Structure formats: structure tokens, C-alpha cells
Amino acid sequence: MNYFLGPLKKYAVFSGRASRREYAGFLISLIVIGILLGLIEGALNIAPESNHSVLANLFSLAVLLPWLAISVRRLHDLNKSGYWVLVFFVPIVGQIVILVLMLIRGDTAENAHGEPNEA
């Protein structure tokens, strides 16, 4: 639960660093919650004519800014500019590049973006 609530508390903080553990925990939380919302929507028969989950889409829109913020902080942990997050919006190739970047171990020492985050 802390992996989800921690980044939400810093929903618009684009400075500092985020560890791989913090980023992965938040991302996994988002995926699980999205799946649960889709299941709930299916059980309650909300918008049965749609192939997309309305609740999951609204949730995705609500957590877009926190996701961008933690992604920028994760890139800072790699000593990269936060503007690298824009690569994600390049279809397929950009998403693969960002996924690979997010899996790389961050700097263990202080870098231009501050001290490493131990969380």
C-alpha cells in the first residue's frame, strides 16, 4: 500500500530521485487497481456496450500526473533529464526504451539530482 500512496503524496514533485523498487511498486499497484476496476465494472455491468473499462480509464487519467512525476524522478536516479519521459509517447519503440531505462540500476552516489533514494 505504501508503494501506491507514497508516490501519490508526491504527485506533482518532479525533483529528486525514485528507486527502482519505488517505481516498480507504484507501477504494479496501478496495474492491479486497473484490473480490479475492470472486473468490478464487468460485475456491475457498467457500460456493457463498450470494449473499454470506463472506471479503469478514469483511474488512469487520475494517476497520469503522479505517474509522470515518479517517471521523471526515476530518470533522475539514472542521472538523465526528465524530458526523456517524452520518449514514452513514441508508439511501441519509445515504450520499450523507457521500460529498459526504468529497469537499469540507478546511480549509487549523489548525482546532479540529489542523494539516492533508499525506498
Backbone as XML, in Angstrom:
<?xml version="1.0"?>
<chain id="A" units="angstrom">
  <residue number="1" name="MET">
    <atom name="N" x="0.827" y="-1.196" z="0.000"/>
    <atom name="CA" x="0.000" y="0.000" z="0.000"/>
    <atom name="C" x="0.867" y="1.254" z="0.000"/>
  </residue>
  <residue number="2" name="ASN">
    <atom name="N" x="2.011" y="1.186" z="0.678"/>
    <atom name="CA" x="2.905" y="2.342" z="0.737"/>
    <atom name="C" x="3.506" y="2.649" z="-0.633"/>
  </residue>
  <residue number="3" name="TYR">
    <atom name="N" x="3.683" y="1.609" z="-1.457"/>
    <atom name="CA" x="4.219" y="1.842" z="-2.803"/>
    <atom name="C" x="3.254" y="2.652" z="-3.648"/>
  </residue>
  <residue number="4" name="PHE">
    <atom name="N" x="1.964" y="2.556" z="-3.344"/>
    <atom name="CA" x="0.969" y="3.320" z="-4.088"/>
    <atom name="C" x="0.763" y="4.702" z="-3.476"/>
  </residue>
  <residue number="5" name="LEU">
    <atom name="N" x="0.648" y="4.760" z="-2.169"/>
    <atom name="CA" x="0.352" y="6.037" z="-1.510"/>
    <atom name="C" x="1.556" y="6.973" z="-1.462"/>
  </residue>
  <residue number="6" name="GLY">
    <atom name="N" x="2.757" y="6.432" z="-1.343"/>
    <atom name="CA" x="3.958" y="7.271" z="-1.290"/>
    <atom name="C" x="4.093" y="8.185" z="-2.503"/>
  </residue>
  <residue number="7" name="PRO">
    <atom name="N" x="4.067" y="7.623" z="-3.718"/>
    <atom name="CA" x="4.133" y="8.479" z="-4.902"/>
    <atom name="C" x="2.924" y="9.405" z="-5.051"/>
  </residue>
  <residue number="8" name="LEU">
    <atom name="N" x="1.757" y="8.973" z="-4.571"/>
    <atom name="CA" x="0.591" y="9.854" z="-4.653"/>
    <atom name="C" x="0.759" y="11.082" z="-3.770"/>
  </residue>
  <residue number="9" name="LYS">
    <atom name="N" x="1.445" y="10.922" z="-2.637"/>
    <atom name="CA" x="1.694" y="12.068" z="-1.747"/>
    <atom name="C" x="2.615" y="13.075" z="-2.425"/>
  </residue>
  <residue number="10" name="LYS">
    <atom name="N" x="3.479" y="12.581" z="-3.320"/>
    <atom name="CA" x="4.390" y="13.458" z="-4.068"/>
    <atom name="C" x="3.921" y="13.546" z="-5.521"/>
  </residue>
  <residue number="11" name="TYR">
    <atom name="N" x="2.607" y="13.721" z="-5.723"/>
    <atom name="CA" x="2.009" y="13.596" z="-7.045"/>
    <atom name="C" x="2.525" y="14.598" z="-8.071"/>
  </residue>
  <residue number="12" name="ALA">
    <atom name="N" x="3.012" y="15.751" z="-7.642"/>
    <atom name="CA" x="3.496" y="16.746" z="-8.600"/>
    <atom name="C" x="4.934" y="17.153" z="-8.298"/>
  </residue>
  <residue number="13" name="VAL">
    <atom name="N" x="5.680" y="16.280" z="-7.638"/>
    <atom name="CA" x="7.080" y="16.566" z="-7.312"/>
    <atom name="C" x="7.940" y="15.936" z="-8.410"/>
  </residue>
  <residue number="14" name="PHE">
    <atom name="N" x="8.529" y="16.792" z="-9.229"/>
    <atom name="CA" x="9.339" y="16.325" z="-10.339"/>
    <atom name="C" x="10.831" y="16.416" z="-10.039"/>
  </residue>
  <residue number="15" name="SER">
    <atom name="N" x="11.188" y="16.853" z="-8.848"/>
    <atom name="CA" x="12.598" y="16.937" z="-8.476"/>
    <atom name="C" x="12.927" y="15.781" z="-7.544"/>
  </residue>
  <residue number="16" name="GLY">
    <atom name="N" x="14.193" y="15.456" z="-7.469"/>
    <atom name="CA" x="14.626" y="14.355" z="-6.621"/>
    <atom name="C" x="14.756" y="13.071" z="-7.424"/>
  </residue>
  <residue number="17" name="ARG">
    <atom name="N" x="14.817" y="11.978" z="-6.675"/>
    <atom name="CA" x="15.060" y="10.688" z="-7.298"/>
    <atom name="C" x="14.086" y="9.642" z="-6.773"/>
  </residue>
  <residue number="18" name="ALA">
    <atom name="N" x="13.842" y="8.608" z="-7.577"/>
    <atom name="CA" x="12.996" y="7.482" z="-7.175"/>
    <atom name="C" x="13.732" y="6.185" z="-7.511"/>
  </residue>
  <residue number="19" name="SER">
    <atom name="N" x="13.744" y="5.263" z="-6.580"/>
    <atom name="CA" x="14.436" y="3.991" z="-6.783"/>
    <atom name="C" x="13.640" y="3.074" z="-7.706"/>
  </residue>
  <residue number="20" name="ARG">
    <atom name="N" x="14.299" y="2.020" z="-8.163"/>
    <atom name="CA" x="13.603" y="1.024" z="-8.991"/>
    <atom name="C" x="12.463" y="0.397" z="-8.217"/>
  </residue>
  <residue number="21" name="ARG">
    <atom name="N" x="12.695" y="0.123" z="-6.940"/>
    <atom name="CA" x="11.676" y="-0.506" z="-6.098"/>
    <atom name="C" x="10.442" y="0.389" z="-5.981"/>
  </residue>
  <residue number="22" name="GLU">
    <atom name="N" x="10.665" y="1.681" z="-5.747"/>
    <atom name="CA" x="9.551" y="2.617" z="-5.619"/>
    <atom name="C" x="8.764" y="2.695" z="-6.927"/>
  </residue>
  <residue number="23" name="TYR">
    <atom name="N" x="9.473" y="2.799" z="-8.041"/>
    <atom name="CA" x="8.822" y="2.897" z="-9.351"/>
    <atom name="C" x="8.053" y="1.620" z="-9.675"/>
  </residue>
  <residue number="24" name="ALA">
    <atom name="N" x="8.692" y="0.456" z="-9.495"/>
    <atom name="CA" x="8.051" y="-0.816" z="-9.821"/>
    <atom name="C" x="6.840" y="-1.055" z="-8.927"/>
  </residue>
  <residue number="25" name="GLY">
    <atom name="N" x="6.959" y="-0.727" z="-7.644"/>
    <atom name="CA" x="5.831" y="-0.902" z="-6.731"/>
    <atom name="C" x="4.640" y="-0.057" z="-7.144"/>
  </residue>
  <residue number="26" name="PHE">
    <atom name="N" x="4.904" y="1.182" z="-7.547"/>
    <atom name="CA" x="3.823" y="2.058" z="-7.975"/>
    <atom name="C" x="3.195" y="1.542" z="-9.266"/>
  </residue>
  <residue number="27" name="LEU">
    <atom name="N" x="4.022" y="1.127" z="-10.212"/>
    <atom name="CA" x="3.515" y="0.639" z="-11.497"/>
    <atom name="C" x="2.685" y="-0.633" z="-11.322"/>
  </residue>
  <residue number="28" name="ILE">
    <atom name="N" x="3.158" y="-1.553" z="-10.499"/>
    <atom name="CA" x="2.408" y="-2.789" z="-10.247"/>
    <atom name="C" x="1.088" y="-2.469" z="-9.551"/>
  </residue>
  <residue number="29" name="SER">
    <atom name="N" x="1.103" y="-1.515" z="-8.626"/>
    <atom name="CA" x="-0.136" y="-1.097" z="-7.955"/>
    <atom name="C" x="-1.137" y="-0.544" z="-8.961"/>
  </residue>
  <residue number="30" name="LEU">
    <atom name="N" x="-0.655" y="0.277" z="-9.891"/>
    <atom name="CA" x="-1.542" y="0.837" z="-10.913"/>
    <atom name="C" x="-2.171" y="-0.258" z="-11.771"/>
  </residue>
  <residue number="31" name="ILE">
    <atom name="N" x="-1.383" y="-1.240" z="-12.144"/>
    <atom name="CA" x="-1.883" y="-2.330" z="-12.983"/>
    <atom name="C" x="-2.932" y="-3.143" z="-12.236"/>
  </residue>
  <residue number="32" name="VAL">
    <atom name="N" x="-2.638" y="-3.491" z="-10.981"/>
    <atom name="CA" x="-3.581" y="-4.288" z="-10.182"/>
    <atom name="C" x="-4.890" y="-3.535" z="-9.972"/>
  </residue>
  <residue number="33" name="ILE">
    <atom name="N" x="-4.809" y="-2.256" z="-9.629"/>
    <atom name="CA" x="-6.017" y="-1.464" z="-9.416"/>
    <atom name="C" x="-6.816" y="-1.339" z="-10.716"/>
  </residue>
  <residue number="34" name="GLY">
    <atom name="N" x="-6.137" y="-1.145" z="-11.838"/>
    <atom name="CA" x="-6.823" y="-1.070" z="-13.134"/>
    <atom name="C" x="-7.560" y="-2.356" z="-13.469"/>
  </residue>
  <residue number="35" name="ILE">
    <atom name="N" x="-6.930" y="-3.493" z="-13.201"/>
    <atom name="CA" x="-7.577" y="-4.786" z="-13.445"/>
    <atom name="C" x="-8.782" y="-4.956" z="-12.530"/>
  </residue>
  <residue number="36" name="LEU">
    <atom name="N" x="-8.620" y="-4.618" z="-11.250"/>
    <atom name="CA" x="-9.737" y="-4.725" z="-10.306"/>
    <atom name="C" x="-10.913" y="-3.834" z="-10.721"/>
  </residue>
  <residue number="37" name="LEU">
    <atom name="N" x="-10.613" y="-2.630" z="-11.160"/>
    <atom name="CA" x="-11.680" y="-1.739" z="-11.614"/>
    <atom name="C" x="-12.398" y="-2.309" z="-12.833"/>
  </residue>
  <residue number="38" name="GLY">
    <atom name="N" x="-11.647" y="-2.906" z="-13.732"/>
    <atom name="CA" x="-12.252" y="-3.547" z="-14.893"/>
    <atom name="C" x="-13.149" y="-4.708" z="-14.499"/>
  </residue>
  <residue number="39" name="LEU">
    <atom name="N" x="-12.711" y="-5.506" z="-13.520"/>
    <atom name="CA" x="-13.520" y="-6.622" z="-13.041"/>
    <atom name="C" x="-14.787" y="-6.131" z="-12.341"/>
  </residue>
  <residue number="40" name="ILE">
    <atom name="N" x="-14.647" y="-5.089" z="-11.540"/>
    <atom name="CA" x="-15.801" y="-4.520" z="-10.847"/>
    <atom name="C" x="-16.805" y="-3.978" z="-11.865"/>
  </residue>
  <residue number="41" name="GLU">
    <atom name="N" x="-16.284" y="-3.308" z="-12.869"/>
    <atom name="CA" x="-17.158" y="-2.765" z="-13.913"/>
    <atom name="C" x="-17.902" y="-3.875" z="-14.655"/>
  </residue>
  <residue number="42" name="GLY">
    <atom name="N" x="-17.207" y="-4.962" z="-14.907"/>
    <atom name="CA" x="-17.844" y="-6.099" z="-15.572"/>
    <atom name="C" x="-18.908" y="-6.742" z="-14.695"/>
  </residue>
  <residue number="43" name="ALA">
    <atom name="N" x="-18.614" y="-6.861" z="-13.398"/>
    <atom name="CA" x="-19.581" y="-7.470" z="-12.473"/>
    <atom name="C" x="-20.821" y="-6.599" z="-12.302"/>
  </residue>
  <residue number="44" name="LEU">
    <atom name="N" x="-20.638" y="-5.279" z="-12.313"/>
    <atom name="CA" x="-21.770" y="-4.363" z="-12.145"/>
    <atom name="C" x="-22.456" y="-4.030" z="-13.466"/>
  </residue>
  <residue number="45" name="ASN">
    <atom name="N" x="-21.893" y="-4.562" z="-14.554"/>
    <atom name="CA" x="-22.448" y="-4.349" z="-15.895"/>
    <atom name="C" x="-22.528" y="-2.861" z="-16.261"/>
  </residue>
  <residue number="46" name="ILE">
    <atom name="N" x="-21.462" y="-2.150" z="-15.952"/>
    <atom name="CA" x="-21.380" y="-0.726" z="-16.289"/>
    <atom name="C" x="-20.878" y="-0.612" z="-17.727"/>
  </residue>
  <residue number="47" name="ALA">
    <atom name="N" x="-21.571" y="0.136" z="-18.543"/>
    <atom name="CA" x="-21.211" y="0.370" z="-19.951"/>
    <atom name="C" x="-20.911" y="-0.931" z="-20.684"/>
  </residue>
  <residue number="48" name="PRO">
    <atom name="N" x="-21.894" y="-1.869" z="-20.749"/>
    <atom name="CA" x="-21.631" y="-3.156" z="-21.404"/>
    <atom name="C" x="-21.393" y="-3.044" z="-22.907"/>
  </residue>
  <residue number="49" name="GLU">
    <atom name="N" x="-21.829" y="-1.946" z="-23.521"/>
    <atom name="CA" x="-21.639" y="-1.794" z="-24.969"/>
    <atom name="C" x="-20.214" y="-1.378" z="-25.323"/>
  </residue>
  <residue number="50" name="SER">
    <atom name="N" x="-19.419" y="-1.011" z="-24.322"/>
    <atom name="CA" x="-18.049" y="-0.551" z="-24.552"/>
    <atom name="C" x="-17.058" y="-1.694" z="-24.373"/>
  </residue>
  <residue number="51" name="ASN">
    <atom name="N" x="-16.022" y="-1.700" z="-25.194"/>
    <atom name="CA" x="-14.948" y="-2.686" z="-25.050"/>
    <atom name="C" x="-13.883" y="-2.220" z="-24.069"/>
  </residue>
  <residue number="52" name="HIS">
    <atom name="N" x="-13.992" y="-0.984" z="-23.603"/>
    <atom name="CA" x="-13.005" y="-0.407" z="-22.692"/>
    <atom name="C" x="-13.627" y="-0.189" z="-21.330"/>
  </residue>
  <residue number="53" name="SER">
    <atom name="N" x="-12.820" y="-0.335" z="-20.305"/>
    <atom name="CA" x="-13.295" y="-0.117" z="-18.944"/>
    <atom name="C" x="-13.342" y="1.380" z="-18.650"/>
  </residue>
  <residue number="54" name="VAL">
    <atom name="N" x="-14.529" y="1.885" z="-18.412"/>
    <atom name="CA" x="-14.698" y="3.307" z="-18.126"/>
    <atom name="C" x="-14.024" y="3.660" z="-16.803"/>
  </residue>
  <residue number="55" name="LEU">
    <atom name="N" x="-14.222" y="2.823" z="-15.773"/>
    <atom name="CA" x="-13.624" y="3.095" z="-14.462"/>
    <atom name="C" x="-12.097" y="3.056" z="-14.527"/>
  </residue>
  <residue number="56" name="ALA">
    <atom name="N" x="-11.550" y="2.071" z="-15.214"/>
    <atom name="CA" x="-10.094" y="1.964" z="-15.332"/>
    <atom name="C" x="-9.530" y="3.149" z="-16.115"/>
  </residue>
  <residue number="57" name="ASN">
    <atom name="N" x="-10.239" y="3.609" z="-17.141"/>
    <atom name="CA" x="-9.778" y="4.770" z="-17.910"/>
    <atom name="C" x="-9.810" y="6.040" z="-17.073"/>
  </residue>
  <residue number="58" name="LEU">
    <atom name="N" x="-10.862" y="6.211" z="-16.269"/>
    <atom name="CA" x="-10.928" y="7.373" z="-15.380"/>
    <atom name="C" x="-9.812" y="7.323" z="-14.338"/>
  </residue>
  <residue number="59" name="PHE">
    <atom name="N" x="-9.543" y="6.125" z="-13.816"/>
    <atom name="CA" x="-8.453" y="5.956" z="-12.860"/>
    <atom name="C" x="-7.109" y="6.292" z="-13.520"/>
  </residue>
  <residue number="60" name="SER">
    <atom name="N" x="-6.912" y="5.833" z="-14.744"/>
    <atom name="CA" x="-5.669" y="6.121" z="-15.468"/>
    <atom name="C" x="-5.474" y="7.618" z="-15.664"/>
  </residue>
  <residue number="61" name="LEU">
    <atom name="N" x="-6.538" y="8.295" z="-15.975"/>
    <atom name="CA" x="-6.468" y="9.749" z="-16.136"/>
    <atom name="C" x="-6.134" y="10.424" z="-14.806"/>
  </residue>
  <residue number="62" name="ALA">
    <atom name="N" x="-6.692" y="9.910" z="-13.721"/>
    <atom name="CA" x="-6.458" y="10.496" z="-12.394"/>
    <atom name="C" x="-5.011" y="10.327" z="-11.933"/>
  </residue>
  <residue number="63" name="VAL">
    <atom name="N" x="-4.354" y="9.236" z="-12.327"/>
    <atom name="CA" x="-2.988" y="8.980" z="-11.863"/>
    <atom name="C" x="-1.937" y="9.317" z="-12.926"/>
  </residue>
  <residue number="64" name="LEU">
    <atom name="N" x="-2.335" y="10.010" z="-13.985"/>
    <atom name="CA" x="-1.381" y="10.374" z="-15.034"/>
    <atom name="C" x="-0.271" y="11.283" z="-14.497"/>
  </residue>
  <residue number="65" name="LEU">
    <atom name="N" x="-0.631" y="12.320" z="-13.763"/>
    <atom name="CA" x="0.375" y="13.248" z="-13.229"/>
    <atom name="C" x="1.310" y="12.563" z="-12.224"/>
  </residue>
  <residue number="66" name="PRO">
    <atom name="N" x="0.790" y="11.766" z="-11.267"/>
    <atom name="CA" x="1.717" y="11.053" z="-10.380"/>
    <atom name="C" x="2.632" y="10.089" z="-11.134"/>
  </residue>
  <residue number="67" name="TRP">
    <atom name="N" x="2.117" y="9.436" z="-12.182"/>
    <atom name="CA" x="2.960" y="8.540" z="-12.964"/>
    <atom name="C" x="4.067" y="9.321" z="-13.675"/>
  </residue>
  <residue number="68" name="LEU">
    <atom name="N" x="3.716" y="10.464" z="-14.254"/>
    <atom name="CA" x="4.738" y="11.286" z="-14.904"/>
    <atom name="C" x="5.787" y="11.743" z="-13.900"/>
  </residue>
  <residue number="69" name="ALA">
    <atom name="N" x="5.345" y="12.151" z="-12.709"/>
    <atom name="CA" x="6.277" y="12.641" z="-11.690"/>
    <atom name="C" x="7.236" y="11.543" z="-11.241"/>
  </residue>
  <residue number="70" name="ILE">
    <atom name="N" x="6.722" y="10.351" z="-10.949"/>
    <atom name="CA" x="7.616" y="9.280" z="-10.491"/>
    <atom name="C" x="8.521" y="8.809" z="-11.630"/>
  </residue>
  <residue number="71" name="SER">
    <atom name="N" x="8.039" y="8.872" z="-12.865"/>
    <atom name="CA" x="8.881" y="8.503" z="-14.009"/>
    <atom name="C" x="10.034" y="9.483" z="-14.167"/>
  </residue>
  <residue number="72" name="VAL">
    <atom name="N" x="9.756" y="10.763" z="-14.005"/>
    <atom name="CA" x="10.823" y="11.773" z="-14.089"/>
    <atom name="C" x="11.830" y="11.569" z="-12.954"/>
  </residue>
  <residue number="73" name="ARG">
    <atom name="N" x="11.332" y="11.311" z="-11.736"/>
    <atom name="CA" x="12.251" y="11.076" z="-10.612"/>
    <atom name="C" x="13.068" y="9.808" z="-10.833"/>
  </residue>
  <residue number="74" name="ARG">
    <atom name="N" x="12.479" y="8.796" z="-11.457"/>
    <atom name="CA" x="13.217" y="7.564" z="-11.763"/>
    <atom name="C" x="14.318" y="7.848" z="-12.782"/>
  </residue>
  <residue number="75" name="LEU">
    <atom name="N" x="14.004" y="8.662" z="-13.785"/>
    <atom name="CA" x="15.033" y="9.043" z="-14.760"/>
    <atom name="C" x="16.136" y="9.855" z="-14.093"/>
  </residue>
  <residue number="76" name="HIS">
    <atom name="N" x="15.776" y="10.692" z="-13.134"/>
    <atom name="CA" x="16.784" y="11.446" z="-12.388"/>
    <atom name="C" x="17.710" y="10.491" z="-11.640"/>
  </residue>
  <residue number="77" name="ASP">
    <atom name="N" x="17.185" y="9.371" z="-11.153"/>
    <atom name="CA" x="18.015" y="8.391" z="-10.464"/>
    <atom name="C" x="19.062" y="7.804" z="-11.401"/>
  </residue>
  <residue number="78" name="LEU">
    <atom name="N" x="18.763" y="7.817" z="-12.689"/>
    <atom name="CA" x="19.709" y="7.341" z="-13.702"/>
    <atom name="C" x="20.603" y="8.461" z="-14.217"/>
  </residue>
  <residue number="79" name="ASN">
    <atom name="N" x="20.465" y="9.645" z="-13.616"/>
    <atom name="CA" x="21.206" y="10.849" z="-13.997"/>
    <atom name="C" x="20.861" y="11.268" z="-15.431"/>
  </residue>
  <residue number="80" name="LYS">
    <atom name="N" x="19.587" y="11.102" z="-15.778"/>
    <atom name="CA" x="19.087" y="11.528" z="-17.082"/>
    <atom name="C" x="18.086" y="12.658" z="-16.875"/>
  </residue>
  <residue number="81" name="SER">
    <atom name="N" x="17.891" y="13.448" z="-17.892"/>
    <atom name="CA" x="16.930" y="14.539" z="-17.840"/>
    <atom name="C" x="15.507" y="13.975" z="-17.783"/>
  </residue>
  <residue number="82" name="GLY">
    <atom name="N" x="14.627" y="14.680" z="-17.107"/>
    <atom name="CA" x="13.230" y="14.275" z="-17.038"/>
    <atom name="C" x="12.538" y="14.319" z="-18.386"/>
  </residue>
  <residue number="83" name="TYR">
    <atom name="N" x="13.093" y="15.068" z="-19.327"/>
    <atom name="CA" x="12.497" y="15.148" z="-20.656"/>
    <atom name="C" x="12.535" y="13.808" z="-21.390"/>
  </residue>
  <residue number="84" name="TRP">
    <atom name="N" x="13.350" y="12.875" z="-20.910"/>
    <atom name="CA" x="13.390" y="11.545" z="-21.509"/>
    <atom name="C" x="12.035" y="10.852" z="-21.415"/>
  </residue>
  <residue number="85" name="VAL">
    <atom name="N" x="11.193" y="11.274" z="-20.471"/>
    <atom name="CA" x="9.877" y="10.656" z="-20.314"/>
    <atom name="C" x="9.030" y="10.859" z="-21.577"/>
  </residue>
  <residue number="86" name="LEU">
    <atom name="N" x="9.326" y="11.871" z="-22.348"/>
    <atom name="CA" x="8.587" y="12.119" z="-23.590"/>
    <atom name="C" x="8.796" y="11.009" z="-24.620"/>
  </residue>
  <residue number="87" name="VAL">
    <atom name="N" x="9.898" y="10.270" z="-24.491"/>
    <atom name="CA" x="10.168" y="9.145" z="-25.392"/>
    <atom name="C" x="9.063" y="8.100" z="-25.257"/>
  </residue>
  <residue number="88" name="PHE">
    <atom name="N" x="8.447" y="8.007" z="-24.077"/>
    <atom name="CA" x="7.374" y="7.037" z="-23.840"/>
    <atom name="C" x="6.226" y="7.203" z="-24.833"/>
  </residue>
  <residue number="89" name="PHE">
    <atom name="N" x="5.995" y="8.418" z="-25.282"/>
    <atom name="CA" x="4.856" y="8.696" z="-26.151"/>
    <atom name="C" x="5.120" y="8.374" z="-27.624"/>
  </residue>
  <residue number="90" name="VAL">
    <atom name="N" x="6.309" y="7.854" z="-27.942"/>
    <atom name="CA" x="6.593" y="7.332" z="-29.278"/>
    <atom name="C" x="6.066" y="5.897" z="-29.293"/>
  </residue>
  <residue number="91" name="PRO">
    <atom name="N" x="5.122" y="5.577" z="-30.166"/>
    <atom name="CA" x="4.495" y="4.249" z="-30.127"/>
    <atom name="C" x="5.506" y="3.105" z="-30.195"/>
  </residue>
  <residue number="92" name="ILE">
    <atom name="N" x="5.293" y="2.117" z="-29.402"/>
    <atom name="CA" x="5.999" y="0.849" z="-29.283"/>
    <atom name="C" x="7.488" y="1.016" z="-28.959"/>
  </residue>
  <residue number="93" name="VAL">
    <atom name="N" x="8.266" y="1.606" z="-29.846"/>
    <atom name="CA" x="9.705" y="1.734" z="-29.640"/>
    <atom name="C" x="10.000" y="2.575" z="-28.400"/>
  </residue>
  <residue number="94" name="GLY">
    <atom name="N" x="9.314" y="3.686" z="-28.244"/>
    <atom name="CA" x="9.533" y="4.557" z="-27.099"/>
    <atom name="C" x="9.175" y="3.881" z="-25.792"/>
  </residue>
  <residue number="95" name="GLN">
    <atom name="N" x="8.112" y="3.092" z="-25.800"/>
    <atom name="CA" x="7.702" y="2.402" z="-24.586"/>
    <atom name="C" x="8.700" y="1.327" z="-24.195"/>
  </residue>
  <residue number="96" name="ILE">
    <atom name="N" x="9.286" y="0.653" z="-25.177"/>
    <atom name="CA" x="10.314" y="-0.346" z="-24.897"/>
    <atom name="C" x="11.564" y="0.332" z="-24.345"/>
  </residue>
  <residue number="97" name="VAL">
    <atom name="N" x="11.954" y="1.456" z="-24.936"/>
    <atom name="CA" x="13.133" y="2.191" z="-24.472"/>
    <atom name="C" x="12.944" y="2.630" z="-23.020"/>
  </residue>
  <residue number="98" name="ILE">
    <atom name="N" x="11.783" y="3.181" z="-22.695"/>
    <atom name="CA" x="11.525" y="3.640" z="-21.329"/>
    <atom name="C" x="11.506" y="2.453" z="-20.370"/>
  </residue>
  <residue number="99" name="LEU">
    <atom name="N" x="10.909" y="1.336" z="-20.760"/>
    <atom name="CA" x="10.890" y="0.157" z="-19.899"/>
    <atom name="C" x="12.303" y="-0.308" z="-19.580"/>
  </residue>
  <residue number="100" name="VAL">
    <atom name="N" x="13.153" y="-0.353" z="-20.588"/>
    <atom name="CA" x="14.545" y="-0.767" z="-20.374"/>
    <atom name="C" x="15.252" y="0.232" z="-19.454"/>
  </residue>
  <residue number="101" name="LEU">
    <atom name="N" x="15.046" y="1.522" z="-19.688"/>
    <atom name="CA" x="15.676" y="2.530" z="-18.830"/>
    <atom name="C" x="15.230" y="2.385" z="-17.373"/>
  </residue>
  <residue number="102" name="MET">
    <atom name="N" x="13.959" y="2.122" z="-17.158"/>
    <atom name="CA" x="13.437" y="2.022" z="-15.796"/>
    <atom name="C" x="13.975" y="0.798" z="-15.062"/>
  </residue>
  <residue number="103" name="LEU">
    <atom name="N" x="14.458" y="-0.200" z="-15.802"/>
    <atom name="CA" x="14.985" y="-1.409" z="-15.184"/>
    <atom name="C" x="16.462" y="-1.303" z="-14.833"/>
  </residue>
  <residue number="104" name="ILE">
    <atom name="N" x="17.137" y="-0.300" z="-15.368"/>
    <atom name="CA" x="18.564" y="-0.124" z="-15.107"/>
    <atom name="C" x="18.768" y="0.357" z="-13.678"/>
  </residue>
  <residue number="105" name="ARG">
    <atom name="N" x="19.806" y="-0.150" z="-13.042"/>
    <atom name="CA" x="20.139" y="0.272" z="-11.675"/>
    <atom name="C" x="20.551" y="1.734" z="-11.691"/>
  </residue>
  <residue number="106" name="GLY">
    <atom name="N" x="20.046" y="2.493" z="-10.739"/>
    <atom name="CA" x="20.355" y="3.916" z="-10.642"/>
    <atom name="C" x="21.736" y="4.165" z="-10.072"/>
  </residue>
  <residue number="107" name="ASP">
    <atom name="N" x="22.145" y="5.426" z="-10.095"/>
    <atom name="CA" x="23.423" y="5.805" z="-9.511"/>
    <atom name="C" x="23.400" y="5.544" z="-8.009"/>
  </residue>
  <residue number="108" name="THR">
    <atom name="N" x="24.492" y="4.970" z="-7.492"/>
    <atom name="CA" x="24.557" y="4.691" z="-6.058"/>
    <atom name="C" x="25.093" y="5.880" z="-5.283"/>
  </residue>
  <residue number="109" name="ALA">
    <atom name="N" x="25.691" y="6.810" z="-5.972"/>
    <atom name="CA" x="26.230" y="8.008" z="-5.323"/>
    <atom name="C" x="25.359" y="9.210" z="-5.663"/>
  </residue>
  <residue number="110" name="GLU">
    <atom name="N" x="25.661" y="10.309" z="-5.036"/>
    <atom name="CA" x="24.928" y="11.539" z="-5.331"/>
    <atom name="C" x="25.184" y="11.938" z="-6.783"/>
  </residue>
  <residue number="111" name="ASN">
    <atom name="N" x="24.144" y="12.391" z="-7.453"/>
    <atom name="CA" x="24.307" y="12.898" z="-8.810"/>
    <atom name="C" x="23.714" y="14.299" z="-8.883"/>
  </residue>
  <residue number="112" name="ALA">
    <atom name="N" x="23.530" y="14.808" z="-10.065"/>
    <atom name="CA" x="23.035" y="16.183" z="-10.245"/>
    <atom name="C" x="21.639" y="16.389" z="-9.686"/>
  </residue>
  <residue number="113" name="HIS">
    <atom name="N" x="20.923" y="15.298" z="-9.410"/>
    <atom name="CA" x="19.544" y="15.384" z="-8.950"/>
    <atom name="C" x="19.375" y="15.077" z="-7.478"/>
  </residue>
  <residue number="114" name="GLY">
    <atom name="N" x="20.467" y="14.881" z="-6.769"/>
    <atom name="CA" x="20.401" y="14.688" z="-5.330"/>
    <atom name="C" x="20.931" y="13.343" z="-4.868"/>
  </residue>
  <residue number="115" name="GLU">
    <atom name="N" x="20.670" y="13.068" z="-3.593"/>
    <atom name="CA" x="21.098" y="11.819" z="-2.966"/>
    <atom name="C" x="20.229" y="10.652" z="-3.457"/>
  </residue>
  <residue number="116" name="PRO">
    <atom name="N" x="20.785" y="9.434" z="-3.445"/>
    <atom name="CA" x="19.965" y="8.283" z="-3.844"/>
    <atom name="C" x="18.824" y="8.062" z="-2.859"/>
  </residue>
  <residue number="117" name="ASN">
    <atom name="N" x="17.711" y="7.572" z="-3.359"/>
    <atom name="CA" x="16.547" y="7.273" z="-2.538"/>
    <atom name="C" x="16.630" y="5.809" z="-2.137"/>
  </residue>
  <residue number="118" name="GLU">
    <atom name="N" x="16.584" y="5.522" z="-0.853"/>
    <atom name="CA" x="16.739" y="4.155" z="-0.374"/>
    <atom name="C" x="15.416" y="3.393" z="-0.351"/>
  </residue>
  <residue number="119" name="ALA">
    <atom name="N" x="14.303" y="4.054" z="-0.660"/>
    <atom name="CA" x="12.987" y="3.396" z="-0.561"/>
    <atom name="C" x="12.812" y="2.330" z="-1.601"/>
  </residue>
</chain>
